[in-house]
Amino acid sequence: MTDEDIEDSKIALYPDHSDSFIQQFIYQSLFESYHKFLATYITSIGLNPATVSLPIATQEPIYGTIEYSLINSIAPGAIVAIIYSTPLLLASFLIVLEKKDGLLERSFVSGVRSFEVLISHMFILILALLVQVGLLMFVAFIVFDVKLMGNASEVFWLMFLQGSNVNGIWVSVPDVDDMRRVLAIGFSTWINADHILHGTFISAH
């Protein structure tokens, strides 16, 4: 067998390195598929498949699992992003819509104080957040079968604390146009982007 035959027998791979998760998933899938094929072929000709395997025995990891799962790596960051962004958007336009409809002025005329309005909005937002966290956990851990590491009640309250921010209320209070309000929402999301990236990259390792 010549060097040219060996070069022609190689599989040329042109991967997409713009996404580290997909890159790692492709490399691992190709390696495992080739290793299984080689072990099957060696067994079929009556040889020991251990002769073509790497002399490295991967034991049970201290954290995580041996099998790499793309959805389990992306899920933490996606959950944090959803649980932070949705209450922020809901709270941002809550008082704005009441101002446009004239409900806020009518409430003040009838004797309602600003503190009572704030408390009522916080109560409604907390109830909505509890429902949202429950639905998000159901969709993530039951429908998509994302692996739950730890106690479900602890995960529930951690997600609740992540979503129980008051940034949306402060964004909706100033009397500014909608474009400035959208920019404020984007800035608030940007300064908290480290939570999203941290949750994603920590889960990937």
N, C-alpha and C positions, 0 to 999 in steps of 0.2 A: 504493500500500500504506500503510495507516494504522498508527499506533503500536499500536493494539489488535491488528491482524493480526500484527505483529512479536512482541508479547508472547505471543499465543496459539500461535505457532510454536515457542516455547522449550520445552525439555525440563526439567521440574522434577525436581531431584535432592535427595533427602533422605538424605544419607550417615550412616553410623555412624562417629563420630569417637572412639569408645572404644578402638579398636585402630588405631594409626598405620600398621601394616604393611598391613592390609586397606584402609584409607583411601587410602594411596598407590597400592596396586595398582588400586583401582577408578578413581581419577582418571586414572592413566596409561592404563588400558585404554579408558576412554571417549574420552580425547583422541586416542589412536591410531586407534580405530575411526572416529570422526568425520572425522579427517583423511584416512583412506583412502577413506571414502565421498565426501567432497567432491572429492578428487583424481580419483576415478573418474567422478563426474558432470561435472566440468569437462572432462575428456578426451573424454567422450562427445559433448559439444556443440562440440568442435573448438577448445577453448582450451588454453592452456598451464597445466598444474596448478601451476606455480611461482608463478603470480599469486595464489593463495589460500593459499600456505604461509607460515609464519612466516619472517621474515628472519634466522633464527638457524640456523646450521649446527653441529650438535653433532659434534665430532670424537671420535676415540678417547680415552677417559678415561685418565688416568695410572694410577689404581687402579680395579679392578673392571671391569665391562662396562656397555655402554649399556642392554642389556635388563635390566629389573628382574625378579627371580625371587623369589617369596615363600618357596619352600622353601630357596633358598640363603641367604636372610636369616635364617631361623629356625634352620636346621640347626646353626650353630656353638654357639649358646646351648643348644640341646637336647642336643647331643653332650656339652658340658661338664657339664650337669646330670646326665645319665645316668652318665657315667664317674666322677663324683664321688659320687653318691648310692648307687649299687649296692654298690661296695666298702665304703662306710661302714656300710650296713645289714648286709652279710654279716659284717664284722669285729665289729660291735657285739654280735651275738648268738652269736658263735662260742664264746667262753669261757663265756657264760651257759648255753648248752645243755650244755656239758661239766660245769659245776657242778651243774646240775639232775640230770643222769644219773649223777653220782658218778664220772665218768671222771677229773676233775682230781685228786680226792683219792687215787684208786687210783694215778695216775701219781706223785704225791708220795711215797706209801708205798713204791712200788717203787724209789725212789732218783732219780727225775727231778727236776732243779732247775728253778727258775722261769725262769732264762735260757734253758734248753733248750726249755721249753714255748713261750716267746715266739718263739724262733727258728723252731721248727717251724710255728707259726701264721703267721708272716711269710712263710715259704717257700711254704706252701699258698696264701696270699692273693696272693702275687706270681704264681704259676702261673695262678691263676684270673683275675687281672687281665690277664695276657698274652692269654689266650683271649678274654676279654671285649673287649679293645681290638681284636683281630683281627676278631671277629664284628661289632662296631659299625662298623668301617671298611668291612667288606664290605657290610653292610646300607645304610650311608649313601652310599657312593661307587659301589657297583655296582647294588644293588637300586633305590634311590631316585635314583640318578644325580646326587647332589650334586656340584657343581663343586669339584675339588681344586686349590687354589692352592698350588703348591710341591711339595716332595719328599715322597713318601709315607712314607719312613722317618722323616723329621723330624716329620711329623704323628703317626706312631705313637708315637714316644718322648715327644712333648709330651703326648699323651693319657695315656700310661703314667705320666708324672710327675704329671699332674693327679689321677689316680686312686690313686696310691700314697701315700695319707695314712694316718697312724697314729691318727687321731682315734677310729676305731671300736674299736681295741684299748683305748684309755684309757677309753672309755665303758663297755666291758664288764667292766673290772677291778673297779670299786667294787661292793660288795655292797649294792645298792639295789633298790627295786622296779622293775617294768617301766615304770610310768608316768614315773618320774623319768628312766629311761634313754631313753625316747622323747622327753622334753623336751630332754634333752642332745643327742640326735641332731638335733632340730629347731633348736636353738640353733647347733650346729656348722654346719648347712647354711645358716642365716641369715647368719652372719658371713662365709661364703664366697659369698654371693649376688652380690657385686660381680663375680666371675669370670663368672657366667652372664650378668648384664646387660651386662657389658663385651663379651663375645663376641657377643652378639646385636646390640647397637646399633652396634658397630664394623663388623660385616658389612653392616648396613643402609645405611651411608654409603659 
